[in-house]
Amino acid sequence: MVNKVAIIGATTWGTTLGIILARTGIPVTILTRTSSEADDLNSHREHRRFLPSVTFPQSLVASGDAAEAVGEANLVIVAVPSDRFRANLREIKVFLPPDAAVLSVAKGLEMPGGKRMSQIMAAELAPSLHPGICVLSGPNLAQEIVQGKPASTVIAGRDGDKLAEVQDILMSPTFRVYTSQDVVGVELGGALKNIIALGAGFADGLEVGDNTKAAFITRGLAEMTRLGVAAGAQPLTFAGLAGLGDIIATCASRLSRNRHVGEQLAKGKTWPEIRASMDNVAEGVITTGAALKLAQELDVEMPIAQVTQRVIFEGLPAKEAIAELMSRPPRPEW
């Protein structure tokens, strides 16, 4: 029996998950940064900033009190950006029930060390909670899911019973959940595809055509897989929902924040200008540097990530970045 699900973070994705869970009748509490933010969500019964006109189900409430939000929860979903993930865990961990599952839905890596979210959870949470550490990734555009459009995702963890428990909680007629024990692959797939989405945005912004974009995506997937396998992931994971599936959605959709950032960079805007115009976080920007650090440690070549980093932070024109990739020495595909 599900007593309650707690969502840490009133982000677009966190609120979306809260809404689709509450639609099935599950009691859900969203932990907000402040009590005034919780009061606003509860009084208007919608998230006016991120999901306007999407009414909260009756069983969804918000709270600014961590003890109230997390207490008695069977499942705690941490839905904050990677750069705030550790701080939020430290705020809630003393209130976590000893048998709760803790699910990360963040798609990024922590800077400066390049830690995955499951590594942060293992470092911050009590050992008794470690069997319940899970991660989620897949082609999950929140704006489509909250409208009830069918979608699939994958959750990964190392305890089969806990995975089955979380899968059962999250499953609904419009949200199909698969399981995996490849935590490293699922996390890296979700994080690294954001770098590829930035590059896909370059192709869109420069209007260089679908051939260029397809080549960029395919070679990006190869780059992701190389790093993932070197880090201990299973290569097939990158052909699944957390890899190829997420890449297709993120690189193609106008709803993708990372694709949008790449497109705007290609059109000549700077990253500070783009960031100032956005409400949500584009995880790929931070992830690029973290991925390159990890690649250096594992001696993995990542030319796409390297030129993407230079476009974002060093002012390299996107057109020159593509030209550099095209002029690399010839080599076999595999």
Secondary structure, DSSP 8 states (H G I E B T S, - for coil): ----EEEE--SHHHHHHHHHHHTTT--EEEE-SSHHHHHHHHHHTSBTTTBTT----TTEEEES-HHHHHTT-SEEEE-S-GGGHHHHHHHHGGG--TT-EEEE-----BTTTTB-HHHHHHHHS-GGGGGGEEEEESS--HHHHTTT--EEEEEEES-HHHHHHHHHHH-BTTEEEEEES-HHHHHHHHHHHHHHHHHHHHHHHHT--HHHHHHHHHHHHHHHHHHHHHTT--GGGGGSIIIIIHHHHHHH-TT-HHHHHHHHHHTT--HHHHHHT-SS--HHHHHHHHHHHHHHHHT---HHHHHHHHHHHH---HHHHHHHHHTS------
